Amino acid sequence: MNRIIGLGFTMFMILALYALLDPFYTGFGVFRVTRDIGPLKYVPLILGFTIAGLALARIYSTQSPIRRLALRATLSGSVPLIIFGIWVISASLYARIFLNIEETYLQLGAGVLAYFHALVLYVAEPRGLAIARRFMFWLIIVAMPFMFTWLLISRINGGQAFHTEIFLLTPLAVYAYLHFKQRPLAWLIMLTAIAAGILSQKNTGYLVTLLVCSHLLILGFGRHRFSKGVLRFGWLVLLLIVTGIVLFLFINREEYLPTGSTHVRFVTYLNAWGKFISSPIYGVGFSETTLVQLEGGVKVMGDVDQVVTHSDLLDILSHGGVFAISLLLAILVGRLRQAKRALAMRPDPESRALIHGLVSIIISGLIVAAFNVPWLSLTIALFYWFALGLLQAVATDVLRARVPSNRKKRNQLVMHQPQS
């Protein structure tokens, strides 16, 4: 790995993980969602773009055009996200500067920039897979032990922690299952990641855990060449078991069920839906506050009567309308379909493990974004969009690498056909 890019990426991950985990902050748990570290949260992003600028200079200073072509190929299909990011950032800056609105969607737009940071770093590095692999290793070696330990301590003390960030932790089980040849180590990481999802005691955490277990079930059955019917049956059995456990707890042990501020979400979701109905095409253009005023005496955390919507997807729908949500879905669906095509090409084991692991993070993050606001917190959003950028880069790499070999094979078949 290039020294400057490697060192820059390491510093980026250290700062980003420090902002995400915040080891010296005493407000972990449910109060952590309101935390704002001010301008410091932009430091990892600024550093990341500085390194990306150096990487771009390296790409365009090389005499070989291969990397420039690779960058263009990797960036293809990213136009919807470019439009989305520019729209959100410009509207948020307008709201903050000219309308004096403090709680804007600037962090949502700024987080998208990490997607392009990942693409540039991957292409600039001759061994791009090293960037993606190190990203997953940082999460496993640094984030997982810290988050799991604090989740366990919080549950023992009756509190909660990292429930929004759980989409970065539990899906690591998928990557560990495919990557690590030492099965005891793989199982240790898998069990830790799944246990973290259960310890979160949140509906989103349980949904993410169910998704990851289903993913592992499909991979496990696929390794033994079971039919699709058997796979569907196994998934159905898992779903029935989980449903039975939830029903049992609901009837007999309700205190063990996940918690959630449903009364608050009812108010905020209705508010968001009302904004969408009033302007369904482009919403309010991301030029209003992110906070919702609670009416009827509804309050949270004591006396707080203004909260976020608790759904990134509803926020985007209400503030950007059909146009914004279409841009978002275009990039997400496009990247997932690209990953599916890459997996169909039977890539090398490392690329396969990375694609599966990153897909699990992306879909899990989408589940959390439906019921919470991970993209509205820059410290969390950085990791989601960086993972999406890596997914596109790895999948594009696989697809581009396979095309020449397929053509060569076809030519060989034509040359060896008997003459009539």
C-alpha angles and dihedrals in degrees: 000000000000108000098229094045091044094050092044092050091049092052090047092053093046093052094041093050091045090054091045098047098030094194096191098047115106098202100081118145129044093343091059092080090070094050118120119183092190120221091350091079089067094056096087090048093049091048091047092054092047089056090044089054090053089047091052090051088053092050094051096039094058116098093224114084092206095095093046089053090046091053092051091049091048093048092049111115093023095105094099091056092046090054092045094049095047091047095050095043095047094045092047093050089049091051093049099043103036103024097036092230109157100188102061136150093257093117090053091055095040092052090060089065090071088069091065091041089060094047094051094046092049095051094043092055113076089214096044093171087069089067092052093043093050090049090058092043092053089054092048099043100037111017100039100055093043097045094043093049092050092045089054094047091047093051091049089052092045096252138109137236142178095006091142092048094050092103088070094053113037096048089060085082089072093052093045092051092056102032110043116075091191098085097198089057092045091051092047091055092043095051092044092051094048092044088054090057091052093045090055088072090203130125091236091049091053092047091051090048091050090050093050093047089050090050091051091047091054092047092047094049091042091056089058092046097242118172123258089252091059090047092053091047092051092050091048091051090051091049092049092049092050092046091050092051092049092049091048092051092045091054101037111015109027092158090070094057120103119272128231138162095245094161090057094045090051089060097042095044092051089049092052093046090050091054090050093050091050092053111012099166103057104353115213092323096248089283097120133075122282091227128094121211110231113223134197096043094297110153138166134207091015109302105001111128099171120071141159119264092255091227126080091193093053090045091055092045094049098040098036103024126206091326095060096042089048091054090050095046091046092060096040096046091042093054093046091050089049090052090051091053091048092052089050088060089065097237126199115287095258094051090045092052092048094048093049092045094048093045089054090051093048096049092042090050089051090054091051091046089056092062104021142026111255092141091054090063110070093204089061099032092058091067095046096052093040088054091050090051091050090049091056092045095050094043092048090049091054094047094047093047093052099051099071093046091051091050090049091052092050091050091050091052091051092048093051097048112117115253115243 
